Amino acid sequence: MILHYLKVAIRSLMKFKMQNIIAIFGLAMSLFCFSVCLYFSRYIFSTDDCFRNRDRIVELYLERSDNNFSSITSGSLPSFLRNQGLNAKAFCGVARTDERSYNIEVYEGKLLPYNLRFMETDSCFNEVFTPEILHGSWKNAIQNPNSVILFESTAKRIFGSAEKSIGKRMVLNRRLSSPNSTPREGGV
């Protein structure tokens, strides 16, 4: 009986070759598209899995008058929200990422130019996003003005190891937009 069904199926496949090729190709393409969409959706929905407080983190954007959203918010917004008595553990301000040019003291007295992507934040970043500090301390970084925290991969690329990056000097090559933050030629 099964042999009969196989003969009928093979004859049907041979009789309608082009229709079957199109159907198989369509099925293969749909499975491929489904797999790609599933991969990207899993990636997008798992991007915040690295944060311990992910279920309590809220991203806030301000709406401009022309009904567009702006990723640039005022630096005073987190402190304003802290003073409102809202039921929240911490408010953290994070500026959008950009690239700056630095001269970095790689060895004693030797400065080399590097272009690094940076993100400015306030002292509550550690409470909200809970990054793992491998070398140095968060407390020391927030108490010293103009402190920089590097990713381990960046520290290894520039200094050879993450431990050697602590206490090194980074000099901005150009002045920042706020007039009192850096001298005209740049700043440490």
Number of C-alpha atoms within 10 A of each C-alpha: 5 7 8 8 10 11 11 12 12 10 12 12 14 11 11 10 12 11 11 14 12 11 12 12 12 12 12 12 12 12 12 12 12 11 12 12 12 12 11 11 11 11 11 10 9 10 10 14 10 11 14 13 13 13 9 10 15 9 5 10 11 13 12 9 7 6 8 9 11 11 13 11 16 11 15 9 12 17 14 11 14 15 8 8 8 9 7 9 10 16 20 22 19 18 16 12 10 10 10 14 16 21 18 22 19 18 13 8 8 9 15 13 15 15 13 13 10 15 13 13 14 15 15 17 17 17 13 19 16 13 13 9 13 10 13 14 11 16 10 10 14 15 10 9 8 11 15 17 16 15 12 15 11 14 17 15 11 16 17 13 13 19 14 15 23 14 11 13 18 21 17 20 18 15 15 16 8 7 9 9 12 15 13 12 11 15 17 14
